């Protein structure tokens, strides 16, 4: 389970980065009080809060009283029985119900002074710990912390809040309706593979387009089956990289690769150009596992691009140079939350 828990560490960051995974939310069924509204959080906080090494995600589901003031229910993804050790490496402990009870009590004491002992329970067939506490002054006054263990170190943290005892009873009763489709939940935590299209690159055109009254650099890639174009954010030395690619196009044992790497949710598109004959240097370049969502490129991109288009030449494109090449073109697109 450690391998999946490591995936969750990335997912905690991903929730913040992409605005709450809808697949994760779909695996949870909850019937809120009739006077509540809410659902998937589309714009959660993106800062790390008071603890930059927190192993709890921003909220991904949030329900609240329509009129405001009487209650809220918040869902978060978290790791428990885990701690950040030397080198910022996450270490995992074997989680038992007693450890869950101990951790929820310790965490509660850090937030609120008045607590009652946590209880071990079952919610939707899964092990859960519950803790009720109050704030002596100010609103809201009543809190229920509920941690539902989905798998080993992976839990859903549910926080129910109310400003009066009657509303608190209604809100806490609603937590009994929670069910989690464990299979779907764990599957939603697994990162999706990137989509990779491989083509034979035959020609590259460099030029300018006008945008907001200014000229910006643009490239058009003519592959065997498609046309791709990029524009903006192109440094002058990118042209030299394509000249090198052209020079190496007739060398049999040369590595000739152009990689367009698209991250829709950032948004950012990286352009990487490799033209190499040195065997040692060629061995350092890894293009075999481009579909992996965790693929790491050991070379920096030649440019970070603003715009990317398929089968379309940028409007008003003025060609300044042309390079006839013989190279492999990879177009790698990371999955978007909307996919």
C-alpha positions in Angstrom: 0.0 0.0 0.0 3.0 2.3 0.3 3.1 2.8 -3.4 -0.5 4.0 -3.6 0.1 6.2 -0.5 3.0 7.8 -2.4 0.5 8.5 -5.2 -1.7 10.2 -2.7 1.1 12.6 -1.7 1.0 13.8 -5.4 -2.8 13.8 -5.3 -2.8 16.2 -2.3 -0.8 18.6 -4.4 -3.0 17.9 -7.5 -6.2 18.8 -5.7 -4.7 22.2 -4.9 -3.4 22.6 -8.4 -6.4 21.6 -10.5 -9.3 22.6 -8.3 -10.6 19.3 -6.8 -10.8 16.0 -8.7 -14.4 15.3 -9.8 -13.7 11.5 -10.0 -12.8 11.5 -6.4 -15.9 13.3 -5.4 -18.1 11.0 -7.5 -17.0 8.0 -5.5 -18.5 9.6 -2.3 -22.2 9.6 -1.7 -23.5 12.0 1.0 -27.0 13.3 1.7 -26.7 16.7 3.4 -29.4 18.3 5.5 -32.3 19.6 3.4 -31.3 23.3 4.1 -27.7 22.7 2.8 -26.2 23.3 -0.7 -22.8 22.6 -2.2 -20.7 19.9 -3.8 -17.4 19.8 -5.6 -15.1 22.7 -4.7 -13.9 24.2 -8.0 -11.5 26.8 -6.6 -9.9 25.6 -3.4 -7.1 27.4 -1.6 -3.7 26.9 -3.2 -1.4 28.0 -0.5 0.0 25.5 2.0 -1.6 27.1 5.0 0.2 27.1 8.3 2.0 23.8 7.6 3.8 23.5 4.2 4.4 19.8 4.9 0.7 19.1 5.7 -0.5 15.7 4.5 -4.1 16.9 4.3 -5.4 18.3 1.0 -7.6 21.4 0.6 -11.3 20.6 0.8 -12.7 19.0 -2.3 -16.4 18.8 -1.2 -18.1 21.5 0.8 -21.7 21.8 1.9 -23.2 24.7 3.9 -26.5 26.1 5.2 -28.3 28.0 2.5 -29.0 30.9 4.8 -25.5 30.8 6.3 -24.4 30.5 9.8 -25.9 27.3 11.1 -23.6 24.7 9.7 -21.0 23.3 7.2 -19.6 20.0 6.2 -16.2 19.7 4.7 -14.4 16.8 3.0 -10.6 16.5 2.6 -8.2 13.8 1.5 -5.4 12.9 3.9 -2.6 10.6 4.9 -2.4 9.4 8.5 0.2 7.4 10.2 2.7 9.3 8.0 5.3 11.8 8.7 7.8 13.8 6.7 11.3 12.6 7.6 14.9 13.5 6.5 15.1 14.8 2.9 11.4 15.6 3.0 10.6 11.9 2.4 7.2 10.7 3.5 7.4 7.7 5.9 4.5 5.4 6.7 3.4 3.5 9.8 0.9 0.6 10.1 -2.4 2.2 10.9 -4.7 0.6 13.4 -8.0 2.0 14.8 -6.2 2.9 18.1 -3.6 4.9 16.1 -6.4 6.7 14.2 -7.9 7.5 17.6 -4.7 8.8 18.9 -3.9 10.9 15.9 -7.4 12.6 15.7 -7.2 13.5 19.4 -3.7 15.0 19.0 -4.7 17.0 16.0 -7.9 18.3 17.7 -5.9 19.4 20.7 -3.8 21.6 18.5 -6.9 23.4 17.2 -9.3 23.6 20.1 -8.8 23.4 23.9 -11.9 21.4 24.9 -12.1 17.8 23.6 -13.8 14.6 24.5 -12.3 11.1 23.9 -12.6 9.9 20.3 -14.7 6.9 19.5 -14.1 4.1 17.0 -17.0 3.5 14.6 -18.0 2.2 11.2 -19.4 4.4 8.5 -20.5 2.8 5.2 -18.7 -0.3 6.3 -15.4 1.4 6.7 -13.5 2.0 9.9 -14.0 5.5 11.2 -13.0 7.6 14.3 -15.2 10.4 15.5 -14.4 13.3 17.9 -16.8 16.0 19.1 -15.4 19.2 20.5 -16.6 22.8 21.3 -15.2 26.3 21.3 -16.1 28.1 24.5 -16.4 31.5 22.8 -17.2 32.8 19.4 -19.0 31.0 16.5 -19.2 28.3 15.4 -19.3 26.5 18.7 -19.7 22.8 17.9 -17.3 20.6 15.8 -17.4 16.9 14.8 -14.2 15.5 13.3 -14.7 12.3 11.5 -11.9 10.3 9.8 -13.0 7.5 7.5 -10.2 5.0 6.6 -10.4 4.0 3.0 -7.2 2.1 2.8 -4.3 1.7 5.3 -2.9 5.3 5.5 -5.5 6.9 3.3 -8.5 8.6 4.9 -11.3 11.0 4.1 -11.4 13.7 6.8 -14.9 15.0 7.3 -15.5 18.1 9.4 -19.0 19.1 10.5 -19.5 22.5 12.1 -22.6 24.1 13.6 -23.3 27.2 15.7 -26.0 25.7 17.9 -26.8 22.3 19.4 -29.9 21.6 17.4 -28.2 22.4 14.1 -25.2 20.3 15.2 -27.4 17.3 15.9 -28.9 17.5 12.4 -25.4 18.0 10.8 -23.8 15.1 12.7 -26.7 12.8 11.9 -26.2 13.5 8.2 -22.7 12.0 8.4 -24.3 8.5 8.8 -25.4 8.8 5.2 -21.8 8.8 3.9 -20.8 5.9 1.7 -17.6 5.6 -0.2 -17.1 3.4 -3.3 -13.7 2.2 -2.3 -12.7 0.8 -5.7 -13.7 4.0 -7.5 -12.1 6.2 -4.8 -8.7 4.4 -5.0 -8.8 4.3 -8.8 -9.4 8.1 -8.9 -6.2 8.5 -6.9 -4.1 6.8 -9.6 -2.6 9.4 -12.0 -3.8 9.1 -15.6 -1.4 8.4 -18.4 -0.4 11.2 -20.8 -1.5 11.0 -24.4 1.5 10.8 -26.7 1.3 11.1 -30.5 4.5 10.1 -32.4 5.1 11.4 -35.9 7.8 11.9 -38.5 8.9 15.6 -38.6 9.8 16.7 -42.1 9.9 20.5 -42.1 9.9 23.4 -39.6 9.0 27.0 -40.4 10.0 29.9 -38.2 8.4 33.3 -38.3 6.4 36.0 -36.5 2.8 36.8 -35.8 1.3 40.0 -34.5 -0.5 39.9 -31.2 -1.8 43.0 -29.3 0.3 45.2 -31.6 3.5 43.3 -31.0 5.4 40.7 -33.0 6.0 37.4 -31.3 7.9 34.3 -32.5 6.1 31.3 -33.9 7.0 27.9 -35.3 5.0 25.6 -37.7 5.8 21.9 -37.6 5.0 19.9 -40.7 4.8 16.2 -39.8 3.8 13.4 -42.1 0.2 13.3 -40.9 -0.4 16.6 -39.2 0.5 20.3 -38.8 1.3 21.7 -35.4 2.1 25.3 -34.4 3.4 27.1 -31.4 3.9 30.7 -30.6 5.0 33.0 -27.8 7.8 32.6 -25.3 10.4 31.5 -27.9 13.9 32.6 -27.1 16.3 33.5 -29.9 18.6 30.5 -29.3 15.7 28.1 -30.2 16.5 28.9 -33.9 20.0 27.6 -33.4 18.7 24.3 -32.0 16.7 23.8 -35.2 19.7 24.6 -37.3 21.6 21.9 -35.4 18.7 19.5 -36.0 18.8 20.2 -39.7 22.6 19.6 -39.8 22.2 16.3 -38.1 19.3 15.1 -40.2 21.5 13.1 -42.6 23.6 11.5 -39.9 22.6 7.8 -39.5 23.4 7.3 -35.8 22.2 10.7 -34.5 19.4 11.2 -32.1 17.0 13.7 -33.6 13.9 14.5 -31.4 11.5 17.3 -31.0 9.2 17.1 -28.0 6.1 19.3 -27.5 4.9 18.7 -23.9 1.5 20.2 -23.1 0.1 20.7 -19.6 -3.4 22.0 -20.1 -4.2 22.8 -16.5 -1.1 24.9 -15.8 -1.3 26.0 -18.7 2.2 25.5 -20.1 3.7 24.0 -23.2 7.4 23.0 -23.2 9.5 22.7 -26.4 12.5 20.4 -26.2 14.9 19.9 -29.2 17.5 17.2 -29.2 20.2 16.7 -31.8 23.0 14.5 -30.6 25.6 12.1 -31.8 27.6 11.5 -28.6 26.6 8.0 -27.4 27.0 9.0 -23.7 24.9 12.1 -24.1 22.3 10.1 -26.2 21.9 7.6 -23.4 20.9 10.3 -20.9 17.9 11.3 -23.0 14.9 9.1 -22.1 11.9 9.1 -24.4 10.7 5.5 -23.8 8.2 6.2 -21.1 6.5 9.4 -22.2 3.0 8.2 -21.3 3.9 7.9 -17.7 2.3 10.7 -15.6 5.5 10.8 -13.5 7.9 11.0 -16.4 10.9 13.3 -15.6 12.9 14.9 -18.4 16.6 15.2 -17.5 17.1 18.1 -19.9 15.6 21.6 -19.7 13.2 22.7 -22.4 14.5 25.1 -25.1 11.4 27.2 -24.7 8.2 27.5 -22.6 5.4 28.3 -25.1 2.2 30.3 -24.6 0.1 28.9 -27.4 -0.2 25.5 -29.1 -2.5 24.6 -32.1 -3.1 21.5 -34.2 -3.7 21.5 -37.9 -3.7 25.2 -38.0 -1.2 27.8 -39.1 -1.2 30.9 -36.8 -3.2 33.8 -38.2 -1.0 36.3 -39.9 2.1 34.1 -39.8 5.0 35.6 -41.7 7.7 33.0 -42.5 11.3 34.1 -41.9 13.1 30.8 -42.1 12.6 27.1 -43.1 14.4 24.0 -41.9 14.1 20.7 -43.7 14.7 18.0 -41.1 14.4 14.3 -40.5 13.4 13.8 -36.9 10.9 12.2 -34.5 8.2 14.5 -33.3 6.5 13.7 -30.0 3.4 15.6 -28.9 2.7 14.8 -25.3 -0.4 16.0 -23.6 -0.9 15.5 -19.9 -4.5 14.7 -18.9 -6.7 17.6 -17.8 -9.1 17.5 -14.9 -11.8 18.1 -17.5 -10.8 14.9 -19.4 
